[in-house]
Amino acid sequence: MRIAFDLDNTITNTEELYHIYFDKYLKDKNLTEKDININLIEEFQHQYLEDVFNNVSIKEDASKYLNLLSKDHDIYIITARNNKYVTLEDINIICKRWLENNDISPKKIITDASLEQKMEACKENNIEIFIDDDLRNIVHVDKLNIKTILFDDSNYYPKTKRVTNWEELYNEITKV
């Protein structure tokens, strides 16, 4: 099978690290949540998002189960990460290096893929199972009659069928 995974907050703990950096950024500038606006967020992302991508930790057991799955299946990474806020290196290099450093060897890495682009990437690559932490992406890809699995370890979608850890995810995939 061809199985596609989102990267941020599915394989990685990006949101956690993002908030740590953002809180420090606000503190260093003597700002509060009341001062947050789109320009401030853009400035922050231009300064720190590349560091977040390079230093983010992997979710517990993600590498273990991705490697087990890759023995019998083709693994694809489809991520919205793009070069908009990256200045020192190309996002493809950052993603590839991070995956290699975490012992993950996908067949293909697809970047700059948000809602519609994730659908297209799944269609173009004949993806059979798609895993993401964002319900909007799940709903869009599901329209293609591709099996979708919502990875939600933060309890954002408590009333939605989902998996909450990598062991559950692995068991759900191997049932197919």
N, CA, C and O of each residue as an XYZ file, in Angstrom:
704
protein
N       0.830     -1.192      0.000
C       0.000      0.000      0.000
C       0.869      1.247      0.000
O       2.027      1.227      0.415
N       0.279      2.318     -0.472
C       0.913      3.637     -0.426
C       0.230      4.438      0.679
O      -0.963      4.733      0.613
N       1.027      4.783      1.700
C       0.485      5.456      2.877
C       1.152      6.826      3.007
O       2.378      6.937      3.008
N       0.325      7.861      3.117
C       0.848      9.226      3.235
C       0.587      9.776      4.634
O      -0.488      9.608      5.209
N       1.617     10.440      5.152
C       1.550     11.045      6.477
C       1.832     12.532      6.372
O       2.727     12.958      5.642
N       1.063     13.311      7.103
C       1.413     14.702      7.336
C       2.625     14.691      8.265
O       2.843     13.712      8.979
N       3.410     15.757      8.264
C       4.606     15.803      9.098
C       4.344     16.499     10.439
O       4.487     15.888     11.498
N       3.965     17.765     10.385
C       3.830     18.556     11.615
C       2.623     18.123     12.438
O       1.493     18.092     11.949
N       2.883     17.795     13.677
C       1.889     17.389     14.661
C       1.264     16.025     14.387
O       0.325     15.615     15.068
N       1.789     15.332     13.390
C       1.433     13.941     13.156
C       2.651     13.081     13.473
O       2.561     12.112     14.228
N       3.782     13.442     12.893
C       5.049     12.762     13.170
C       5.862     13.570     14.184
O       6.616     13.002     14.974
N       5.708     14.865     14.160
C       6.499     15.753     15.021
C       5.640     16.414     16.098
O       4.412     16.344     16.070
N       6.310     17.048     17.033
C       5.662     17.842     18.085
C       5.817     19.334     17.775
O       6.237     20.105     18.638
N       5.491     19.730     16.586
C       5.745     21.086     16.113
C       5.006     22.143     16.915
O       5.597     23.148     17.310
N       3.746     21.930     17.154
C       2.962     22.953     17.851
C       3.542     23.256     19.233
O       3.606     24.412     19.649
N       3.958     22.217     19.928
C       4.581     22.379     21.239
C       5.790     23.310     21.176
O       5.878     24.280     21.929
N       6.718     23.002     20.270
C       7.944     23.794     20.155
C       7.645     25.199     19.637
O       8.255     26.170     20.086
N       6.717     25.308     18.702
C       6.311     26.607     18.174
C       5.877     27.522     19.319
O       6.288     28.681     19.382
N       5.050     27.001     20.219
C       4.560     27.812     21.332
C       5.673     28.185     22.303
O       5.664     29.283     22.860
N       6.612     27.301     22.507
C       7.754     27.625     23.375
C       8.530     28.799     22.771
O       8.849     29.762     23.468
N       8.830     28.712     21.481
C       9.554     29.791     20.800
C       8.730     31.083     20.812
O       9.263     32.163     21.066
N       7.432     30.963     20.537
C       6.594     32.155     20.454
C       6.459     32.836     21.812
O       6.511     34.062     21.901
N       6.286     32.052     22.857
C       6.196     32.638     24.206
C       7.485     33.374     24.561
O       7.441     34.465     25.131
N       8.626     32.786     24.229
C       9.915     33.429     24.490
C      10.047     34.707     23.659
O      10.541     35.722     24.150
N       9.611     34.655     22.419
C       9.644     35.813     21.528
C       8.836     36.966     22.131
O       9.304     38.104     22.167
N       7.628     36.669     22.602
C       6.791     37.701     23.220
C       7.458     38.264     24.474
O       7.476     39.476     24.686
N       8.000     37.383     25.294
C       8.659     37.809     26.531
C       9.869     38.692     26.223
O      10.049     39.734     26.854
N      10.697     38.286     25.260
C      11.894     39.055     24.892
C      11.543     40.444     24.370
O      12.327     41.381     24.524
N      10.386     40.581     23.760
C       9.943     41.871     23.223
C       9.035     42.626     24.201
O       8.510     43.691     23.876
N       8.858     42.070     25.386
C       7.970     42.663     26.395
C       6.551     42.877     25.854
O       5.949     43.934     26.041
N       6.042     41.853     25.186
C       4.706     41.907     24.614
C       3.801     40.919     25.333
O       4.267     39.980     25.979
N       2.496     41.150     25.208
C       1.516     40.228     25.766
C       0.651     39.700     24.629
O       0.807     40.101     23.475
N      -0.251     38.806     24.968
C      -1.160     38.256     23.961
C      -2.006     39.350     23.307
O      -2.427     39.201     22.160
N      -2.254     40.426     24.010
C      -3.037     41.540     23.461
C      -2.311     42.230     22.305
O      -2.942     42.879     21.471
N      -0.993     42.089     22.258
C      -0.190     42.728     21.216
C      -0.084     41.897     19.934
O       0.465     42.363     18.935
N      -0.600     40.692     19.961
C      -0.453     39.788     18.812
C      -1.319     40.251     17.652
O      -2.509     40.522     17.811
N      -0.702     40.335     16.492
C      -1.413     40.632     15.249
C      -0.706     39.886     14.119
O       0.326     39.252     14.339
N      -1.249     39.961     12.938
C      -0.711     39.203     11.805
C       0.734     39.605     11.492
O       1.554     38.750     11.157
N       1.045     40.873     11.597
C       2.410     41.326     11.308
C       3.410     40.760     12.311
O       4.518     40.370     11.944
N       3.012     40.720     13.573
C       3.877     40.159     14.610
C       4.119     38.665     14.361
O       5.244     38.182     14.492
N       3.073     37.951     14.008
C       3.199     36.518     13.727
C       4.107     36.293     12.520
O       4.955     35.400     12.535
N       3.930     37.099     11.480
C       4.790     36.992     10.285
C       6.253     37.244     10.653
O       7.142     36.506     10.226
N       6.493     38.268     11.432
C       7.858     38.595     11.857
C       8.458     37.436     12.653
O       9.598     37.033     12.421
N       7.677     36.910     13.587
C       8.133     35.767     14.383
C       8.473     34.581     13.485
O       9.530     33.968     13.633
N       7.592     34.264     12.569
C       7.814     33.098     11.719
C       9.032     33.276     10.824
O       9.765     32.316     10.582
N       9.257     34.473     10.335
C      10.455     34.721      9.527
C      11.726     34.516     10.345
O      12.742     34.062      9.819
N      11.668     34.849     11.624
C      12.850     34.726     12.476
C      13.054     33.323     13.038
O      14.194     32.893     13.216
N      11.968     32.601     13.321
C      12.118     31.389     14.129
C      11.559     30.093     13.545
O      11.891     29.020     14.049
N      10.736     30.144     12.522
C      10.103     28.922     12.051
C      11.117     27.902     11.539
O      10.942     26.698     11.723
N      12.169     28.387     10.900
C      13.209     27.478     10.416
C      13.864     26.742     11.591
O      14.139     25.546     11.494
N      14.113     27.446     12.694
C      14.655     26.800     13.900
C      13.687     25.751     14.441
O      14.099     24.665     14.849
N      12.416     26.081     14.441
C      11.410     25.122     14.910
C      11.474     23.862     14.052
O      11.522     22.752     14.583
N      11.475     24.026     12.729
C      11.518     22.868     11.832
C      12.778     22.027     12.033
O      12.723     20.799     11.959
N      13.894     22.673     12.283
C      15.155     21.947     12.456
C      15.268     21.254     13.811
O      15.963     20.245     13.931
N      14.597     21.781     14.828
C      14.804     21.292     16.191
C      13.608     20.575     16.812
O      13.665     20.161     17.970
N      12.553     20.429     16.067
C      11.353     19.802     16.611
C      11.627     18.337     16.967
O      12.409     17.655     16.304
N      10.969     17.877     18.020
C      11.121     16.478     18.428
C      10.105     15.593     17.710
O       9.078     16.052     17.210
N      10.436     14.329     17.683
C       9.557     13.341     17.046
C       8.564     12.814     18.083
O       8.891     12.698     19.264
N       7.377     12.502     17.641
C       6.384     11.929     18.548
C       6.846     10.535     18.982
O       7.501      9.805     18.238
N       6.481     10.209     20.203
C       6.867      8.918     20.764
C       6.405      7.773     19.856
O       5.242      7.708     19.459
N       7.325      6.888     19.543
C       7.097      5.675     18.740
C       6.868      5.927     17.250
O       6.663      4.968     16.505
N       6.894      7.162     16.795
C       6.645      7.440     15.373
C       7.661      6.732     14.486
O       7.278      6.066     13.524
N       8.938      6.863     14.790
C       9.971      6.235     13.972
C       9.822      4.718     13.978
O       9.927      4.079     12.931
N       9.585      4.156     15.118
C       9.419      2.702     15.256
C       8.320      2.185     14.331
O       8.531      1.237     13.574
N       7.153      2.810     14.396
C       6.021      2.317     13.610
C       6.131      2.688     12.132
O       5.673      1.930     11.277
N       6.721      3.819     11.820
C       6.950      4.148     10.410
C       7.910      3.144      9.782
O       7.719      2.737      8.636
N       8.924      2.749     10.512
C       9.861      1.754      9.988
C       9.212      0.382      9.846
O       9.486     -0.329      8.879
N       8.367      0.003     10.778
C       7.624     -1.257     10.637
C       6.731     -1.216      9.397
O       6.693     -2.168      8.618
N       6.017     -0.112      9.224
C       5.134      0.021      8.064
C       5.912      0.037      6.753
O       5.450     -0.504      5.749
N       7.085      0.654      6.760
C       7.855      0.786      5.509
C       8.413     -0.548      5.023
O       8.873     -0.638      3.885
N       8.385     -1.581      5.853
C       8.829     -2.909      5.403
C       7.889     -3.481      4.354
O       8.324     -4.202      3.455
N       6.598     -3.163      4.464
C       5.599     -3.719      3.545
C       4.855     -2.679      2.722
O       4.073     -3.030      1.839
N       5.094     -1.389      3.007
C       4.329     -0.339      2.343
C       5.240      0.804      1.922
O       6.329      0.979      2.469
N       4.783      1.581      0.944
C       5.495      2.790      0.540
C       5.001      3.947      1.396
O       3.801      4.206      1.483
N       5.946      4.639      2.026
C       5.623      5.746      2.921
C       5.888      7.069      2.203
O       6.964      7.279      1.643
N       4.899      7.948      2.226
C       4.998      9.285      1.647
C       4.793     10.302      2.762
O       4.018     10.077      3.692
N       5.493     11.412      2.656
C       5.278     12.543      3.562
C       4.674     13.660      2.711
O       5.250     14.068      1.703
N       3.511     14.143      3.130
C       2.855     15.255      2.439
C       2.636     16.354      3.473
O       1.802     16.223      4.369
N       3.399     17.441      3.335
C       3.393     18.492      4.345
C       3.112     19.863      3.745
O       3.440     20.130      2.588
N       2.510     20.715      4.540
C       2.268     22.098      4.117
C       3.518     22.958      4.259
O       3.535     24.102      3.805
N       4.557     22.426      4.879
C       5.789     23.211      5.025
C       6.228     23.747      3.664
O       6.182     23.048      2.651
N       6.655     25.008      3.674
C       7.104     25.627      2.424
C       8.226     26.617      2.714
O       8.625     26.798      3.865
N       8.724     27.248      1.675
C       9.869     28.147      1.805
C       9.494     29.579      2.205
O      10.369     30.442      2.269
N       8.229     29.841      2.470
C       7.806     31.210      2.770
C       8.588     31.816      3.936
O       8.993     32.977      3.870
N       8.803     31.044      4.997
C       9.475     31.579      6.178
C      10.880     31.017      6.370
O      11.516     31.256      7.397
N      11.353     30.284      5.394
C      12.665     29.657      5.481
C      13.642     30.476      4.657
O      13.402     30.747      3.480
N      14.749     30.868      5.283
C      15.680     31.758      4.580
C      17.058     31.150      4.361
O      17.733     31.495      3.391
N      17.485     30.258      5.234
C      18.847     29.742      5.140
C      18.965     28.504      4.258
O      19.975     28.321      3.578
N      17.949     27.661      4.263
C      17.980     26.422      3.495
C      16.624     26.169      2.862
O      15.605     26.681      3.324
N      16.621     25.378      1.807
C      15.388     24.973      1.159
C      14.606     24.034      2.087
O      15.200     23.198      2.769
N      13.305     24.169      2.112
C      12.466     23.362      2.999
C      12.605     21.877      2.698
O      12.507     21.057      3.611
N      12.829     21.515      1.454
C      13.003     20.097      1.113
C      14.243     19.520      1.789
O      14.227     18.379      2.252
N      15.305     20.298      1.847
C      16.534     19.854      2.511
C      16.300     19.715      4.010
O      16.729     18.739      4.624
N      15.617     20.695      4.595
C      15.325     20.655      6.030
C      14.497     19.416      6.371
O      14.803     18.701      7.325
N      13.454     19.169      5.591
C      12.590     18.007      5.853
C      13.361     16.700      5.693
O      13.288     15.819      6.550
N      14.090     16.582      4.605
C      14.836     15.350      4.340
C      15.852     15.077      5.454
O      15.948     13.953      5.946
N      16.595     16.088      5.842
C      17.595     15.911      6.898
C      16.930     15.529      8.223
O      17.405     14.631      8.920
N      15.840     16.201      8.570
C      15.158     15.897      9.819
C      14.670     14.444      9.807
O      14.831     13.725     10.793
N      14.089     14.028      8.715
C      13.603     12.652      8.614
C      14.757     11.653      8.720
O      14.652     10.658      9.437
N      15.852     11.914      8.013
C      17.026     11.038      8.098
C      17.565     10.980      9.519
O      17.909      9.902     10.006
N      17.644     12.127     10.192
C      18.144     12.170     11.564
C      17.258     11.403     12.535
O      17.699     11.029     13.622
N      16.024     11.171     12.148
C      15.080     10.429     12.981
C      14.784      9.041     12.409
O      13.777      8.416     12.740
N      15.687      8.576     11.542
C      15.611      7.220     10.974
C      14.313      6.940     10.229
O      13.741      5.855     10.335
N      13.864      7.924      9.482
C      12.660      7.767      8.671
C      13.069      7.970      7.213
O      13.659      8.990      6.856
N      12.744      6.981      6.378
C      13.140      7.027      4.957
C      11.916      6.870      4.060
O      11.631      5.773      3.580
N      11.197      7.959      3.837
C      10.014      7.849      2.975
C      10.397      7.655      1.517
O      11.503      7.993      1.094
N       9.466      7.110      0.766
C       9.668      6.965     -0.674
C       9.702      8.348     -1.327
O      10.441      8.581     -2.283
N       8.881      9.264     -0.788
C       8.788     10.598     -1.389
C       8.369     11.613     -0.332
O       7.575     11.314      0.560
N       8.923     12.829     -0.452
C       8.548     13.950      0.415
C       7.928     15.023     -0.472
O       8.549     15.481     -1.431
N       6.720     15.413     -0.152
C       6.012     16.437     -0.915
C       5.778     17.624      0.013
O       5.107     17.489      1.037
N       6.324     18.781     -0.337
C       6.188     19.983      0.487
C       5.237     20.972     -0.182
O       4.801     20.768     -1.315
N       4.931     22.027      0.529
C       4.076     23.113      0.037
C       2.698     22.593     -0.371
O       2.135     23.006     -1.385
N       2.172     21.683      0.437
C       0.885     21.065      0.118
C      -0.111     21.348      1.238
O      -0.110     20.673      2.268
N      -0.951     22.340      1.028
C      -2.026     22.581      1.979
C      -3.294     21.926      1.435
O      -3.197     21.047      0.578
N      -4.450     22.312      1.891
C      -5.710     21.605      1.603
C      -5.819     20.984      0.207
O      -5.752     19.764      0.059
N      -5.984     21.815     -0.794
C      -6.189     21.300     -2.152
C      -4.963     20.557     -2.677
O      -5.088     19.562     -3.391
N      -3.781     21.049     -2.316
C      -2.555     20.409     -2.786
C      -2.360     19.036     -2.154
O      -1.785     18.148     -2.783
N      -2.823     18.849     -0.933
C      -2.740     17.518     -0.320
C      -3.646     16.544     -1.064
O      -3.285     15.388     -1.283
N      -4.819     17.022     -1.446
C      -5.719     16.177     -2.241
C      -5.051     15.778     -3.550
O      -5.043     14.604     -3.920
N      -4.493     16.756     -4.244
C      -3.834     16.491     -5.530
C      -2.648     15.543     -5.363
O      -2.462     14.631     -6.170
N      -1.853     15.754     -4.328
C      -0.694     14.887     -4.083
C      -1.143     13.449     -3.836
O      -0.517     12.506     -4.321
N      -2.225     13.283     -3.085
C      -2.747     11.938     -2.836
C      -3.220     11.286     -4.135
O      -2.961     10.109     -4.386
N      -3.912     12.065     -4.943
C      -4.417     11.543     -6.212
C      -3.259     11.191     -7.155
O      -3.228     10.098     -7.721
N      -2.320     12.106     -7.319
C      -1.191     11.904     -8.239
C      -0.295     10.738     -7.831
O       0.315     10.098     -8.688
N      -0.210     10.457     -6.539
C       0.677      9.404     -6.052
C      -0.071      8.121     -5.670
O       0.497      7.218     -5.056
N      -1.348      8.056     -6.042
C      -2.171      6.867     -5.787
C      -2.121      6.424     -4.322
O      -1.963      5.241     -4.018
N      -2.258      7.393     -3.434
C      -2.234      7.119     -2.001
C      -3.489      6.335     -1.627
O      -4.589      6.633     -2.091
N      -3.298      5.323     -0.775
C      -4.415      4.478     -0.348
C      -4.875      4.787      1.074
O      -6.040      4.582      1.415
N      -3.946      5.284      1.906
C      -4.289      5.703      3.270
C      -3.597      7.038      3.522
O      -2.423      7.213      3.195
N      -4.340      7.978      4.108
C      -3.811      9.309      4.401
C      -4.017      9.612      5.877
O      -5.123      9.463      6.398
N      -2.946     10.042      6.555
C      -2.994     10.347      7.981
C      -2.593     11.800      8.188
O      -1.568     12.248      7.674
N      -3.411     12.538      8.948
C      -3.143     13.952      9.205
C      -3.742     14.312     10.560
O      -4.644     13.633     11.050
N      -3.232     15.387     11.161
C      -3.770     15.863     12.435
C      -4.841     16.928     12.235
O      -5.495     17.332     13.196
N      -5.027     17.383     11.012
C      -5.969     18.468     10.730
C      -7.237     17.896     10.092
O      -7.194     17.333      8.998
N      -8.347     18.047     10.780
C      -9.614     17.502     10.302
C      -9.997     18.049      8.924
O     -10.611     17.337      8.130
N      -9.641     19.304      8.633
C      -9.960     19.870      7.312
C      -9.286     19.077      6.203
O      -9.898     18.813      5.168
N      -8.026     18.695      6.411
C      -7.323     17.894      5.405
C      -7.939     16.505      5.271
O      -8.054     15.972      4.167
N      -8.331     15.925      6.399
C      -8.971     14.608      6.387
C     -10.260     14.660      5.569
O     -10.500     13.794      4.728
N     -11.079     15.666      5.816
C     -12.362     15.799      5.108
C     -12.128     15.966      3.602
O     -12.836     15.358      2.800
N     -11.144     16.782      3.213
C     -10.868     16.995      1.787
C     -10.383     15.716      1.110
O     -10.891     15.351      0.050
N      -9.419     15.039      1.701
C      -8.863     13.838      1.089
C      -9.887     12.709      1.081
O      -9.902     11.890      0.161
N     -10.730     12.661      2.086
C     -11.767     11.640      2.158
C     -12.706     11.702      0.949
O     -13.284     10.687      0.561
N     -12.856     12.874      0.360
C     -13.707     13.040     -0.829
C     -13.196     12.224     -2.020
O     -13.941     11.960     -2.963
N     -11.924     11.829     -1.968
C     -11.323     11.036     -3.047
C     -11.504      9.534     -2.827
O     -10.961      8.719     -3.573
N     -12.269      9.180     -1.800
C     -12.466      7.778     -1.425
C     -11.160      7.104     -1.027
O     -10.959      5.915     -1.271
N     -10.288      7.875     -0.417
C      -9.051      7.366      0.163
C      -9.323      7.170      1.650
O      -9.933      8.026      2.291
N      -8.870      6.043      2.197
C      -9.040      5.836      3.636
C      -8.240      6.913      4.362
O      -7.062      7.124      4.073
N      -8.880      7.584      5.294
C      -8.227      8.640      6.064
C      -8.248      8.280      7.547
O      -9.173      7.636      8.042
N      -7.205      8.714      8.230
C      -7.114      8.496      9.672
C      -6.699      9.822     10.305
O      -5.671     10.399      9.951
N      -7.505     10.289     11.235
C      -7.202     11.518     11.965
C      -6.286     11.178     13.125
O      -6.637     10.367     13.983
N      -5.098     11.803     13.154
C      -4.179     11.632     14.274
C      -4.385     12.811     15.202
O      -4.014     13.940     14.878
N      -4.973     12.552     16.351
C      -5.309     13.628     17.284
C      -4.903     13.244     18.691
O      -5.696     12.667     19.436
N      -3.678     13.559     19.057
C      -3.211     13.253     20.405
C      -3.391     14.439     21.349
O      -2.967     14.383     22.503
N      -4.013     15.504     20.867
C      -4.234     16.698     21.685
C      -5.690     16.856     22.097
O      -6.047     17.807     22.792
N      -6.526     15.922     21.667
C      -7.943     15.939     22.002
C      -8.671     17.165     21.443
O      -9.606     17.676     22.060
N      -8.231     17.632     20.268
C      -8.921     18.744     19.607
C     -10.283     18.315     19.082
O     -11.217     19.116     19.045
N     -10.398     17.066     18.679
C     -11.619     16.565     18.049
C     -12.155     15.371     18.842
O     -12.155     14.254     18.325
N     -12.607     15.573     20.068
C     -12.980     14.440     20.914
C     -14.170     13.625     20.412
O     -14.315     12.462     20.790
N     -15.019     14.204     19.573
C     -16.203     13.488     19.110
C     -16.007     12.872     17.729
O     -16.967     12.404     17.118
N     -14.783     12.868     17.237
C     -14.473     12.366     15.904
C     -13.682     11.076     16.023
O     -12.838     10.941     16.909
N     -13.950     10.124     15.131
C     -13.141      8.891     15.109
C     -11.703      9.284     14.815
O     -11.421      9.961     13.827
N     -10.798      8.852     15.685
C      -9.411      9.269     15.575
C      -8.520      8.265     16.278
O      -8.991      7.394     17.008
N      -7.224      8.402     16.046
C      -6.230      7.671     16.827
C      -5.472      8.702     17.643
O      -5.355      9.861     17.245
N      -4.959      8.272     18.787
C      -4.317      9.239     19.674
C      -2.838      8.961     19.903
O      -2.158      9.735     20.577
N      -2.333      7.858     19.344
C      -0.903      7.565     19.473
C      -0.472      6.661     18.326
O      -1.300      6.166     17.562
N       0.827      6.455     18.219
C       1.366      5.706     17.079
C       1.051      4.219     17.130
O       0.950      3.589     16.078
N       0.897      3.645     18.291
C       0.524      2.232     18.356
C      -0.902      2.042     17.828
O      -1.160      1.118     17.056
N      -1.821      2.908     18.239
C      -3.195      2.851     17.712
C      -3.197      3.028     16.202
O      -3.906      2.325     15.482
N      -2.390      3.979     15.731
C      -2.310      4.253     14.296
C      -1.833      3.012     13.543
O      -2.434      2.617     12.544
N      -0.767      2.410     14.018
C      -0.228      1.207     13.403
C      -1.284      0.101     13.343
O      -1.464     -0.541     12.308
N      -1.973     -0.112     14.450
C      -3.013     -1.149     14.494
C      -4.154     -0.841     13.522
O      -4.692     -1.750     12.890
N      -4.518      0.411     13.403
C      -5.581      0.800     12.461
C      -5.149      0.541     11.007
O      -5.940      0.059     10.196
N      -3.910      0.860     10.693
C      -3.409      0.657      9.322
C      -3.307     -0.831      9.002
O      -3.685     -1.259      7.912
N      -2.810     -1.604      9.927
C      -2.600     -3.033      9.641
C      -3.916     -3.812      9.585
O      -3.919     -4.964      9.150
N      -5.023     -3.220     10.008
C      -6.338     -3.849      9.860
C      -6.800     -3.823      8.408
O      -7.620     -4.645      8.001
N      -6.280     -2.888      7.634
C      -6.742     -2.691      6.251
C      -6.289     -3.842      5.374
O      -6.580     -3.858      4.178
